[in-house]
Amino acid sequence: MNWEKLKIFYHIAKAGSFTHAGHHLNISQSSLSRQISDLEGRLKIKLFKRYSGGVTLTQEGEFLYKHAEKMYESTMQAEKFLLADMDEQQTELKILITPLLGASWLMPRLRSFIKTFPNTRLSIVDSGKLEHLHEYDVIISESIDERQDLIQKKITKLKFVYGASRTYLETFGRPTTFDNLNQHRLVCLERHTNTLHKTINPMAFCTSNQNRLHPFLRVNSVQALVNAALSNLGIIEIFENYPGLENSEFEEILKDVTKPDLDIFCIYPTEYASSQRIKAFRDSLCEPMSH
């Protein structure tokens, strides 16, 4: 069976659409259709049911997809294993980072790594979704359960604070208890922003023994959360020392209220256990930031 055709089948089935798969693979929809027609003709079965919004798998397609998925993941793991033995300074490093941190946290921590590996190309994706984890070299997030194929090293603990702009607090008053927050405009992250989170949702105004409050505004990124606070729109929950807040109008409130904290890990495949490049990247995340 032709592996290229099988890989195309896998991506179409994963995306549920010829159009979306074509964008991901950078292949025209007509070319994808020809490849699938050839595959179906060779196997003498129908793999997809087509409808206006996309495609679904037939029973035979479901069977083939399970095997194609295993083959694709095995191929990706083999590729990573081989890349670990290559000249590491000449390859790309693909990084997935939880939106609870975002690129603003990561960028200042890249300096020492880039100095050591100046020829490494970096690709950074800010997302909390679990799909396609095998496509990344490094994941920066909470721990991922039941994955014996991943090395997970704790790099930091996020401690959260409540706060708002000085202008907002002067206009609407400064809450003195957690319950006072009900009388204020609260801004928080959308609940689906970070699907890696398994217990409470930081930046959504809840603690281990208190119910979630109702937000005035929901946003889908940490930077949007900060922008909302600095635009005097309301009170936010954000991790301590968020880049750029120290010289702004942002003021912390309710310092005595217990807030959640969150362990963050640098996660990478076991195949990279001996990779000096991955180790250098991981160590750069733990270095103290100079101001």
C-alpha positions as CSV (number, residue, x, y, z in Angstrom):
1,M,0.0,0.0,0.0
2,N,1.3,3.4,-1.0
3,W,2.4,5.3,2.2
4,E,1.9,8.8,0.8
5,K,-1.8,7.9,-0.2
6,L,-2.3,6.4,3.3
7,K,-0.9,9.6,5.0
8,I,-3.2,11.7,2.9
9,F,-6.2,9.5,3.9
10,Y,-5.1,9.9,7.6
11,H,-5.0,13.7,7.4
12,I,-8.4,13.9,5.7
13,A,-10.0,11.6,8.2
14,K,-8.4,13.5,11.1
15,A,-9.6,16.9,9.7
16,G,-13.0,15.6,8.6
17,S,-12.6,17.7,5.4
18,F,-10.7,17.7,2.2
19,T,-10.4,21.4,2.4
20,H,-8.9,21.5,5.9
21,A,-6.5,18.6,5.1
22,G,-5.4,20.4,1.9
23,H,-4.5,23.5,3.9
24,H,-2.6,21.5,6.4
25,L,-0.7,19.5,3.7
26,N,-0.4,22.4,1.3
27,I,-2.0,20.2,-1.4
28,S,-4.9,21.2,-3.7
29,Q,-8.3,19.6,-3.0
30,S,-8.5,18.2,-6.5
31,S,-5.1,16.4,-6.0
32,L,-6.3,15.0,-2.6
33,S,-9.5,13.7,-4.3
34,R,-7.5,11.9,-7.0
35,Q,-5.2,10.3,-4.4
36,I,-8.2,9.0,-2.4
37,S,-9.9,7.8,-5.6
38,D,-6.8,5.8,-6.4
39,L,-6.6,4.4,-2.9
40,E,-10.3,3.4,-2.9
41,G,-9.9,1.9,-6.4
42,R,-6.9,-0.2,-5.3
43,L,-8.6,-1.4,-2.1
44,K,-12.0,-1.8,-3.9
45,I,-13.8,-0.1,-1.0
46,K,-15.3,3.3,-0.2
47,L,-13.4,5.1,2.6
48,F,-15.5,8.3,3.1
49,K,-19.1,9.4,3.1
50,R,-19.2,12.9,1.5
51,Y,-21.6,15.6,2.5
52,S,-21.7,19.4,2.1
53,G,-19.9,20.2,5.3
54,G,-17.1,17.6,4.9
55,V,-16.6,13.8,5.2
56,T,-17.1,11.0,7.6
57,L,-15.6,7.6,7.6
58,T,-17.3,4.4,6.3
59,Q,-17.0,1.3,8.4
60,E,-14.1,0.2,6.2
61,G,-12.6,3.7,6.6
62,E,-12.8,3.5,10.4
63,F,-10.9,0.2,10.3
64,L,-8.2,1.6,8.0
65,Y,-7.9,4.8,10.0
66,K,-7.0,2.9,13.2
67,H,-4.1,1.3,11.5
68,A,-3.0,4.5,9.6
69,E,-3.0,6.4,12.9
70,K,-0.6,3.9,14.5
71,M,1.6,3.9,11.4
72,Y,1.7,7.7,11.3
73,E,2.5,8.1,15.0
74,S,5.2,5.4,14.7
75,T,6.7,7.2,11.7
76,M,6.7,10.5,13.6
77,Q,8.5,8.9,16.6
78,A,11.1,7.3,14.3
79,E,11.7,10.6,12.6
80,K,12.3,12.3,16.0
81,F,14.6,9.5,17.1
82,L,16.7,9.9,13.9
83,L,16.7,13.7,14.2
84,A,18.0,13.4,17.8
85,D,21.2,11.8,16.3
86,M,21.6,14.5,13.6
87,D,23.4,17.8,13.9
88,E,21.0,19.3,16.3
89,Q,22.1,22.9,15.6
90,Q,20.7,22.6,12.0
91,T,17.2,21.4,12.7
92,E,13.9,23.0,13.6
93,L,12.5,22.9,17.1
94,K,8.7,22.8,17.3
95,I,7.2,24.1,20.6
96,L,3.7,23.9,21.9
97,I,3.0,26.2,24.9
98,T,-0.1,26.4,27.0
99,P,-2.1,29.7,26.6
100,L,-1.9,30.1,30.4
101,L,1.7,31.2,29.8
102,G,1.7,32.4,26.2
103,A,4.5,33.7,24.1
104,S,5.1,36.8,26.4
105,W,6.4,34.5,29.1
106,L,8.5,32.4,26.7
107,M,10.2,35.0,24.6
108,P,12.6,36.4,27.2
109,R,13.7,32.9,28.1
110,L,14.9,32.0,24.7
111,R,18.0,34.3,24.8
112,S,20.5,31.8,26.3
113,F,19.2,28.9,24.1
114,I,19.5,31.0,20.9
115,K,23.1,32.0,22.0
116,T,24.0,28.3,22.4
117,F,22.2,27.1,19.3
118,P,22.1,30.1,16.9
119,N,21.2,28.0,13.9
120,T,18.2,26.2,15.3
121,R,14.9,27.4,13.8
122,L,12.0,27.8,16.3
123,S,8.3,27.2,15.6
124,I,6.1,28.2,18.5
125,V,2.4,27.4,18.8
126,D,0.2,28.9,21.6
127,S,-2.6,26.4,22.2
128,G,-4.1,24.3,24.9
129,K,-5.5,21.6,22.7
130,L,-4.3,18.0,23.0
131,E,-4.5,17.1,19.3
132,H,-1.4,16.3,17.3
133,L,1.0,16.4,20.3
134,H,3.3,14.0,18.4
135,E,4.0,16.8,16.0
136,Y,5.9,18.9,18.6
137,D,9.4,18.4,20.0
138,V,8.7,20.2,23.3
139,I,5.4,21.0,25.1
140,I,5.3,23.6,27.9
141,S,2.2,23.0,30.0
142,E,0.8,21.2,33.0
143,S,1.7,17.5,33.3
144,I,0.0,15.1,30.9
145,D,-1.4,12.0,32.5
146,E,-0.7,8.4,31.4
147,R,2.0,9.1,28.9
148,Q,4.9,6.8,29.6
149,D,6.4,7.9,26.2
150,L,7.0,11.5,27.5
151,I,9.7,12.9,29.9
152,Q,8.1,15.6,32.1
153,K,10.3,18.0,34.0
154,K,8.9,20.7,36.3
155,I,10.2,24.1,35.4
156,T,8.2,26.5,37.4
157,K,5.1,27.0,39.7
158,L,2.7,29.8,38.6
159,K,1.3,31.8,41.5
160,F,-1.8,33.9,40.7
161,V,-2.9,37.3,41.8
162,Y,-6.0,39.4,41.4
163,G,-5.7,42.9,40.1
164,A,-7.0,45.8,37.9
165,S,-5.8,49.1,36.6
166,R,-5.5,52.0,39.1
167,T,-8.1,53.9,37.1
168,Y,-10.6,51.1,37.4
169,L,-10.1,50.8,41.2
170,E,-10.4,54.6,41.7
171,T,-13.6,54.6,39.7
172,F,-15.4,51.5,41.0
173,G,-13.7,50.9,44.4
174,R,-11.3,48.4,45.7
175,P,-12.8,45.0,46.8
176,T,-11.7,43.9,50.3
177,T,-13.0,40.3,50.3
178,F,-13.5,37.6,47.7
179,D,-17.3,38.0,47.9
180,N,-16.9,41.7,47.0
181,L,-15.8,40.6,43.5
182,N,-19.5,39.9,42.8
183,Q,-20.1,43.6,42.7
184,H,-17.3,44.1,40.1
185,R,-16.7,43.6,36.4
186,L,-14.6,40.4,36.1
187,V,-12.6,39.4,33.0
188,C,-11.5,35.8,32.6
189,L,-10.3,33.2,30.1
190,E,-12.7,31.2,28.1
191,R,-13.1,27.7,29.7
192,H,-12.0,25.9,26.6
193,T,-8.8,28.0,26.2
194,N,-6.7,25.4,28.0
195,T,-8.0,21.9,27.6
196,L,-4.8,20.5,29.3
197,H,-6.1,21.8,32.6
198,K,-7.6,19.0,34.7
199,T,-8.8,20.5,38.0
200,I,-9.6,24.2,38.6
201,N,-9.2,26.8,35.8
202,P,-6.8,29.6,36.8
203,M,-7.7,33.0,35.5
204,A,-11.4,32.2,36.0
205,F,-11.8,33.4,39.7
206,C,-12.2,30.2,41.6
207,T,-10.3,28.6,44.5
208,S,-10.3,25.1,45.8
209,N,-13.1,25.8,48.3
210,Q,-15.1,28.5,46.5
211,N,-17.4,28.6,43.5
212,R,-16.6,30.2,40.2
213,L,-17.8,33.8,39.9
214,H,-19.6,35.1,36.8
215,P,-17.5,37.1,34.5
216,F,-18.4,40.3,32.7
217,L,-16.1,39.5,29.8
218,R,-14.4,36.3,28.5
219,V,-11.4,36.3,26.3
220,N,-9.3,33.6,24.6
221,S,-5.7,34.6,25.4
222,V,-3.7,35.9,28.4
223,Q,-2.5,38.9,26.5
224,A,-6.2,39.9,25.8
225,L,-6.8,39.4,29.5
226,V,-4.0,41.9,30.4
227,N,-5.1,44.3,27.7
228,A,-8.7,44.3,29.1
229,A,-7.4,45.2,32.6
230,L,-5.1,47.9,31.3
231,S,-8.0,49.3,29.3
232,N,-9.9,49.7,32.6
233,L,-12.5,47.1,31.7
234,G,-12.4,45.1,35.0
235,I,-10.6,42.9,37.4
236,I,-8.5,39.9,36.2
237,E,-6.7,36.9,37.7
238,I,-3.1,36.6,36.3
239,F,0.1,34.9,37.3
240,E,2.7,36.9,39.3
241,N,5.3,38.9,37.4
242,Y,3.5,38.7,34.0
243,P,5.9,40.5,31.6
244,G,5.0,44.2,31.2
245,L,2.8,44.6,34.2
246,E,5.5,45.8,36.6
247,N,5.7,49.3,34.9
248,S,2.0,49.7,34.2
249,E,-1.1,50.9,36.0
250,F,-1.9,47.4,37.2
251,E,-2.4,47.0,40.9
252,E,-2.7,43.8,42.9
253,I,-5.8,43.4,45.2
254,L,-7.0,40.9,47.8
255,K,-3.4,39.8,48.7
256,D,-4.7,37.8,51.7
257,V,-7.1,35.6,49.6
258,T,-5.9,32.1,48.9
259,K,-5.5,31.6,45.2
260,P,-4.6,28.6,43.0
261,D,-1.1,27.8,41.9
262,L,-0.1,25.6,39.0
263,D,3.0,23.5,38.2
264,I,4.3,23.9,34.7
265,F,6.4,21.2,33.0
266,C,8.8,21.0,30.0
267,I,7.6,17.8,28.2
268,Y,9.3,16.0,25.4
269,P,9.5,12.4,23.9
270,T,11.7,9.8,25.6
271,E,13.6,9.6,22.3
272,Y,15.1,13.0,23.2
273,A,16.4,12.0,26.6
274,S,20.1,12.4,25.5
275,S,19.5,15.4,23.2
276,Q,21.8,18.3,24.3
277,R,19.6,20.7,22.3
278,I,16.4,19.8,24.2
279,K,18.3,19.9,27.5
280,A,19.6,23.4,26.8
281,F,16.1,24.5,25.8
282,R,14.7,23.1,29.0
283,D,17.4,24.6,31.2
284,S,16.8,28.0,29.6
285,L,13.2,28.0,30.8
286,C,14.4,27.6,34.4
287,E,16.9,30.5,34.4
288,P,16.0,33.6,36.4
289,M,15.0,36.6,34.4
290,S,17.0,39.8,34.6
291,H,15.2,43.1,34.4
